[in-house]
Amino acid sequence: MAAKKYEKKAIPQETWSPEQLAIMLHVSVRKIHEAISNKQLMAEKVGNNYAISQKAISEFLKMGNPF
């Protein structure tokens, strides 16, 4: 019996770090941390870092240009 071949499929990422989001938005990591501190951007504390959901990013971007 032949072995099955498995395709690699892209798994959608559901959370991003402040560093990843800063790269996507072309801003500094400090700006992302400021938005989190000011409660403009919702994020969940995970250890020493933050996890930012797609929903939180969408809500944040609906405010227009937050920077």
N, C-alpha and C positions, 0 to 999 in steps of 0.2 A: 504494500500500500504506500502511495506517495505521501510525503510529508506536506502538510498545508503550508502555503506561503501566506505570511501576514503582511498587510500593508501598514506602513506607518501613517497614522492619521494625526493631524494637528488637533491637539486638545485645547479648546478655548481656555484661556487663562481667566480666572474669575477674580483674582485679587492682584494688586500691584504694590510694590514698595514705593516709598517716596522717591528713591533714586530712579526707578523705572519710569514713574510718572513724570518726573522732571525732564527726562530725556524725551519722552513723547510730546511734552508741551513746550519744549525748548526754553525752559526756565531753570533757575538754580534750585538745588535741593532745599536751600534755605527758604525760598519762596513757598515751597510745598509745606515745609514744617511750619511756617508762619500761618498759612491758610488753615492747617490743622489746629494750631494753637488758638487761632481766632474763631474757631468753630465754623469757618466757611466751608471746610472740607472735612467730612466725617471719615474717621479712620479708626480701626481697632488696634489697640496696643497688643503686640505679640512679642513677648520677651523684651528686648531693647529696641525694637523697631515697630513700624506700623504696617498694617495691611489695609489697603484701600480697595473697596469693591467697585465693580463697574457701575453699579447704581449710584454710588457716592460721586464718582467721577462725572457721570451724566448730569446729576443734580448741580454739581459745582460748575460745570460748563454752561448750564442753562442761565447762570447769572450774567452771562455776557463775557466780557474780558475781565476776569477777576484780578489780573495783574496789571 
